[in-house]
């Protein structure tokens, strides 16, 4: 909490007015404490320093039997969280005092009085809200919720909890004497109001009071200022067009704390006027004109100059382009505005097509249209924000007929060439170029093409044509199916004589086995065979379209069940006898296949005898030597078989 240092209410003696320095004798204000005058109508109440207190009082009392409407600009600094404490507009009959620093804002303890603060610090002992606030309080008591709180507290700003935002804000105090209503506005928004007879209930039937501002800082601080309002402003009549030649009526919107003695107008074209309401002003030449206004208040203060640029518009030149440049029948074309104006801004585009349909646009300068073949009339008129209207850009454009096409395709077996054909179905429109996409990344530019597909599959084929003007036909689409088979039977194998053996073929949709000897279903991909002799089978795989391929398998017939093991192998990667693997005949599974070196260390273990041992252990080639193998498995009758032997690794 900020310091509560009280400087006490210093009542100025009657001789105080005579002790004001001669430099201020034309200034109707008494300046106290840390306050100082910045310019003719602006005052700093506190700098951004701790324990500051300043006040500015009008030396002339006012009569509360009369209404007043005071307009101020206030500045509460830039520090939000650590900024404090605020300012207060005060009415009091006692004198021109400095008041107190800290949370009392120089108002605390002044009685009788009325204060309307803009408080920027939350003092919990005053029951302050968390936001920067305003209210109406009497007799120097800023504690919220007491009988001395006549209105509020309410947020100082509607859209923010913080008014210490480096911005100037308007602060208006209104006293309506006939209705005894005191109210305050911030930034034009009504904030607080009380219906209280100030003369009778506050000032003990004394209607004459001083008015002024006080402000304070304590443990935290901010720059805090106020200005008596002296703000030049003007406006044009609503909906007034400014297209040259333009006659403009200027309306004065200036505000001043007191009366305005003089208005000085500069119309930006070398002409001037002194007075509140200038006669209608004629701008005959297009251009950008800076209109200036300043005002002189009855306190002798000259305002800053308000400057606004007025555009006196020139006549635009309408124009447009098309994208694409060649307009094709029944194909969307974007008509893009290309209008130009020297002074002003084009804001409206009026399109007319074939003297019938008119399209007025204010949010988009382009339009998308589709036209039939033949000559088409297009017109554009451009209008500026200033009310200037162009002559029409009126053109006849030729819309070109697009080609009409059809395509035919065929399905084929893999490896056979595919014929793709395009046809011009409207001979009246000549075709300059064909564009094919074969669906596999291939492209071509002739009407009839022969294409080879590298793999079977389903391919989306597309084709379109372009005429000599560059107009494209609709894209024709078709599907080409390339049928492909790849018959596979796996490696040659063995089977037990007289026992069923399962065959398996892949690579097609349909299958045919030859010979049919021993097969239970020669048309199945997975027939069972029962052999008594070695037999070589051929399977042919094909599709509904045909496309046959074949594979063969040799099945050796052995007595079994049994496990046949070679006695040597040569893992030299020459493609012959590189792996040591047993042949299990009539066995349903192998549960153990281990290989040990001469010292008894396991060098290989697997249940998959189809791969076999490559002569390495953990990737390291093993030396030429004799190794021991152990195999266990189960035959189709559920009987366990175990075999043990040796194999020689030869390098």
N, C-alpha and C positions, 0 to 999 in steps of 0.2 A: 504494500500500500504506500502511496506517495506521502510525502511529508505533509503534516497538518499545521505547519508553522503558520501562526496567525500574526499578521502585522498589525491587526486591529484596524478599526475604521477610523481613518484620519479625516476629520471634518475640517474642511478648509475654512479659514476665517474670511470675514467679509472683505478683507483687503486683498484676498488672493487674486481676484480678477485684475487688480491694478498692478500685480507683480509679474504678470505674463510678459515675456520678453517682447520688445518692439517688433521683432521679426514675425511674431504671430498675431499682430494686432488686426490683420485682415482675415485671420483664421477664426471661424466661429466656434472652435473646439478647444477645450482644455485637455492637455496631454499630461498624464501622470505616470510615475514609476518608470518601468522599463519600456513603455510605449514610445513610439516616435513616428513622425510623419514621413511617408515615403515619397509621395507626390501630392498633387493638389487635392485629391479626394481619397487617397488610400493611406492606411495606417497599419503599422506592425504593433501588435499588442505585446507579444513575447517573442524573443529569439528562441532558438533551440538550445536553451540552457536551463539547468535546474534552478529551482527556487526563484522564478521570475514572477513578477506581478505588474500588470499595466492596465491602464484604463484611459478611455477617451470620452469626454462628455461635451455635449453641445452646451455652450455657455448660456443659451437662452432657454428659459423655461417655456413649456408648452401648456396649453389650456385643454384639459381632458373633457371639457364641455364640447370641444370640437373634435370631429373625426380626423384620423390621419391614416395614411397608407405609405409606409416607409419601405424602400427597396434597397437591399444591400447585396454585395458580393462578399462571401466569406471563404477563407482558406485555412484549413485545419492541419496543414503539414503533410509529411510523407511517411511518417513512422506509425505503423499500426499497433503492433503488440506492445512496443515500448514507448508509444506516443501518449502525451497527456498535456493538460488536463481538459482543455476545452475553453469555450468562450460563452458569454451570456449577454443578452440584450436586457438592459435594466431601466426601469422607471422608478425614480425616487425624488423626494422633495428636499432632501437634507443638504446636499452640497455635492461638490465634485471630488470624490475620494478615490484612493487607490484600492481599498478593500484588503483582501488577504490573499496569500499565495496558496498553492496546493489545491486540494479538492474543493475548496470553497469558491474557486473561480473568481475571487474578488467580490463576490456577491454575498457570501455568508456573513451574517450578523448585521446586514443593512436593513433597518426597519424604521418606518414602513417602506415597503418596496414591492415591486413586481419584477420577476426575472424569467426570461425565456432562454434557457441555455441550449447549447449543443455540446453535450458532455461526452468526452472521448475516453474516459477511464472508468472501469467498474470498481466503485467503492462499496465494499460489502456492508460497511456500517451505515451507508446511505440507502441500502436495499436497491442498489443499481442493477439493471439487467446486464447481460453479457455483451449486448450490442451497443454501439454508439447511439445515443438517444437524445430526445428533446422532450420538453414538457413546459408547464406554466406553474411557477411557484411564487409564494408571497413571503414577505418579511425575512428574506435572507436565509430561508430554510430549504435546503436541497434534498432533505431526506424524503424518499418516496414513501407514499402511503400514509402520511400524516395529514391533519386538516389543512396544512399549508400547501399541500399538493392540489392545485386547481385543475390540472389536466396532465395526462401522460402517466408514466413515460411511454413513448412510442419510438420505433426505429427512426433514426435521422434520414436514412435512405430506404426506399422500398426494395431495392434489388441488391442490397449489400449491407452487411453488419458493420462496415467500416467506411467512415467519411474522411479519414486521414489518408487520402488517396492521391495526393499531389494535384488535385483538381480544384478549380474555383467552383463554388456552388452559390446559387441565388438564395437569399434569406429575406422573406417578406413578412413584415409585421403590420397587421391591420387592426385599427381600433374604430369600431362603429359606435359612436357616442349615443345616437338615439336608441339603439337596442342594447347598449352596454355589453357588446360582444368584442372580446379580444381573441385574435387568432393569429396563427403563424403558418407559413408555407416554406418548404425547402424544394428548390428546383421546380417550382410551379405546382407542387403536390401539397394539398392541405394536410397539415400534420396535427395540430392541437388547437382547441378552442375552449374558451370559458365564457359563460354569461355571468359577469360579475360587475357590480357597480363600483368601479375603481375609486371614484371620488368619495362615495359614501362609505364603502366597506373596507377600503384599503388605506386611503389617505386622509381619513377623518375630515371629510368635507372640504379638503384643500384641493382644488382642481389643478393647481400649477405644479408641474414636476419637471425635473431634469430627465433627459434620456441620454443613453450612451452605451458603450460596450466595455466590459472588463474581461480579463483573461488571466490565467495563472498556470504555472508549472510547479512541480514539487520534486519528488525523487526521480520522476521521469519528465520528458520535455518534448516540445514540438514548436515549430514556427507557427504562429497564429496571427491572422490578419483579417481586416475587413476594409471594404471600400463602400462609400456611399455610391449608389448606382449611378452610372453615367455611361450608358451603353447605346451607341447609335445602331440602328437596324432599319431595314426597309424590305419591302416585298413588292412583287408585281401583282397585278390583278389575276385572279384564278383563271387558268386555261388561256392565258394571253399568248398568242403566237408571236414569234420573233423573227419571222421571215422578212427579209428586206424587200421593199421598204417597209419599216415597222414603226408604228406609233405606240409608244409605251407609256403607261401611267404608273408612276412610282408612289407607293403608299408608305408613309413614315411609320415605323414600329419602334422608334427609340424610346428608351426608358431612362428616367432620371429620378434621383432622390427628391430633388426639388423641381422647380419649373425649368424649362429649356428656353434660353434667351435667343439662340441662334442656331440655324441649320445651314451647313455649307455642303452643297452638292457639286460633284465633278462627274460629268457623264461620260468621260473617257474619250470624247471626240472633239475636245477643245472647247466645249461649252460648259457654263457653270450656272448655278442658281443659288440664291440665298433665301431661305424660307422653308416652312414645314412641308408644304404641298406644292411641288413643282408642277407646272402645266405639262400636259402630254408632250413627250419628247419624241422627235422624229429622227430615226436612223435610216438614212437613204442608201447607205453603202454596206454590203455584207462585211463582216469581220468580227473580231473578238475585242470587246470593249470592257475596260475595267472601270466600274462605277464606284465612286468613293463618297463617303458621307462622314462628317464629324459634327459634333454638337457642342454648344457652350452652355454650361449650367449656370443657374442664378448665383452660385457661390464663386463664379469666376473661373471655374475649372473647365478646361478644354479636353474633350474626350480623345481617346485614340481614334484613328481613322479606320472605319470598316471598309473592306475592299471585296468586291465580288465581280467575277467576270461574267459578262452577258454575251451570249453568242447571237449575233444577228446573221441568220442563215442565208446561204446562197442556194440557188436552184441546183438540185442534183442532176447528174447525167445517168440515166438508166442504162443498164447493160447486163448481159448474162452469158454464161458458157454452159456447155453440156458435158457430162461425164457418163459414158464415153462420148468422144467427139462425134462419132457416127451414131445416129439414132436408128435403131433397128426396130422393126415392127414387133409388138407384143413382148418387148423386153424392157425392163425398168431403166429409166434414164434419170440422172440427177441434174436438174437445172439449177445452176449455182449463180447467185447474184454477183455481178461484177460492177455494180453501180459505184459512182464516185461523187464526192461533194467536197468543195473547198472549205466551206465554213458550215459546220453543223454535224449532226449525226443521223444517219439513215436508220429509221426504226420501223418502217412499214413497207411491205412489198405486195403489190397487187398484180396477180398473174391472171391473164385471160387467155383461154385456149379456144381457137376456132370461133372467136367472137360470141361464145355462148357462156361457158363456165368461167366464173371469176373467183379467184381464191385470194383473200386478203390475209396476210400473215404479219404478226408483230413479234413473234418469238423465234423465228427461224428464217434465214435469208435464202434458203434453198428449198426446192420442192422435188419430189420424186413422182414421175408420171410414166404411164404406158400409153403408146400411141399405135393406131392402126397404120398400115402401109399407105404411102401416098403423101401429098403435100399437106402440111399442118401449119396453122397460123398460131404463133406464140407472141404474146405481148406482155411487157413488164413496165409498170409505173412505180417509181420509188418516191417515198415521202419521208421527210426528216422530222425529227422531234420538234424543230422550230416551225414546222408547218409548211415548208417549201415542197412543191410537187414537181417532179420531173416531167419532161415530155415523154411519151411512150416510146420504148424500144420495141418496134413492131416488125416481126420477121416471118417469112414463110420458109419452113425447113422441110426437106425431103426425107421422109421416113422410109427406109429400105426394107423390102420384103426379105425375110430370112429363109434359108433353104429348108426343104422338107426331105427327110431321109428315112431310111429303114436299113436294118442290118440282118444278116443271117449267119448263123454259126453252126458248128457240128461238134459232137462228142467224138472221142477217139481213144484208142489204146495208147498206153505209154510207148513212146518211140515212133509213133506214126505222125506224120505232119497233119496240122489242123488248118482247114481253109476257112477264113473269115472274109465275108463279103459285105460291102456297103452299096446302097443304091440311092440315087437322086430321084425322089418321087415327084418332083415338080420341075420338069425340064425348062420352064420359063425362067427359073433362077439358076444361073450357072454357078458351079462350085469351083472355087479356086484351090482349096486345100482340104484334105481329110485329116482327122486326128484320131488315132486309135490308141487305146490303153488295153493291153492284153491280159491284165489282171495279175501278171507275175513280174511286174516291173518293166515290161517291154512296151515300146511305142512304135508306131508306124504312121505313114502319111500318104498311103495310097488307098484306092477304093477296095482292092482285092489283095489280101495278104495271105501268106502261108507261114504258119508259126509252129515252132517246136517247143514243147513244154518239157522242162528238165525233170519234173517229178509229177506223179499223179496227184490229183486233187480237184477241188472245185474252184473255178476262176471266174470272178466278175469281169466281164468284158464291157467296155464303153467305147462309144464312137460318136463324133459330131463332125459337122462340115462347116466351112466358112466360105461366104461368097466373096466376090471381088471387092465389095465395099467394106468388108471386115465384119459382117453380121454372121453370127453363129446360129446354127440350127439347135433344136433341142437335143440333148444328149440321149442317144439310144443305148439301152443296156441289155445284156444277155448273160447267160451262164454257160460256161464250157466245162464239161466234166471229162477229165483225163483218167481213164481206168487203168489201174496198174496192179499186177499180181507179182508175187515174189515167193514162189513155193520153197518151203524149208522143211527138212526132215531131221536135221541134226546129224551127229556123227554115226558112223557104222557102229554096231553094237552086237551083243550076244544074247541068246535066249536059251532056256532049258528045253530040251527036246520033250515034246508032248505036253508042255505046260503053256497056258495062255500068256501072251505078252502084249503089252499096250503100246500101240504106235500113236504118234501125234504129228500132224501136219499143220503148217501155218502159211499165210501169205495170199489167201484168196477168199472168195465167197462160197465157191463150190469146189469139190474134189473128186478125182477119179484115180483109183489105184490099179496098177497092173504089175505082175499078174494078180489074179484074184485068189491064188492058191492059199489056203489056210486063213483067209480073211473072213470075219463075220459080217462086215458091211463095207464093200469096196467103194461106196459113195460117201462115206463118213470121213471127217478130218481125223477122227480118233478111233479107228477100228482096232479090234483085238485079233491077234494072229497066233496060231498054234503050228509050230514047225517040227519037222522031222529031219530036214536037210537044210544046209546053208541056202539062203534065198536072197536075191537082190530085187527090191521093190522100187517101182517108179510111181511117184504121185504127180498128177497134173492139177494145178490150181487155176481157176478161171472165175470170171464174173458173169453177170447176166449179159454184159456186152461182149463177152468172150475174153480176149487178151490172155491166153494161156501161158503159163510157165511151168517148168518141171524140176524135180529134184529126185535123187536116188539115195537109197540106203541099203547096205549089206548087213544081213543078220546071220551070224554064225550060230549054228545049233550045237549045243554042248550037253553032255550028260550032266545032271545036277540034282539038287543045288550044290554048287562048289565055288571055290575062290581060286582063280588062276593068277599066279604071280610070276613075272619075269625074273631071271636071276642076275641081270646086269642092265645098266643104262649109262648113257654118255651125255651129260648135261653141258654140251659145248655150243648150244644155240644154233645148230646147223639145220634144225627142223626135223631131225630124225632121232627118235629114241631119247629126247631131251628130258623126259619126265619118267619117274618110277611110279606106276600106278597099277593096282591089282584090277582084275576083271572078275566082278561078282556075278555069277550066273544063278538065277533063281532066288536071289537074295532080295528081301524087301527093304532092308536097311543095313547100314554099317555103323556100329556103335563105337568102334575103336579102330584107329589106324595110326600106330606109333612106330617111329624109327629111332634106333639107339646106335651110338657109335661104339667103338671097341671097348671104351672105358665104362660103358653103361649110361652115358649121359643122353637124355632125350634131345634129339635134334629136330624132330618133326612130329606133329600130331594134328590129325584132322578126321572128320567124319565124312568128308566129301572126297571119295576116291576118284571122281571124274577129273579132278585137277591134277592130283599127284604131287610128288616131291620133286623140286627142281635142283636138289643138291646143295641147298644153302641152309643156314641156321641163323635166324635173325638178320638175314641179308648178307651173311658172310659165307662165301663158297667153302664147302667142306673138302677135306683132302681125299685123294684117291685111296680107297680102302674098302673093307668089307663091313657092312652094316647089318644089324639085326632088325627084322620087322615083325610086328605083332598085329593081327587083324581079327576082329570079332564082328559078327553080324547075325542076322536072323533071316531065315528063309520064309517062303510064302506059306509054309505049314506051321510057322511059329517056333521052329527048332533053332537053337543057338549053334553057330559054327564058329570055331576058333582055329586059326592057323598061325604058325610061327616059322620063320626061315631067315635066310640071309640073301643080301643082294650086294653086288660088287659095283661101286661107283668108279667109272673109268674116265680119265681125263686125257 
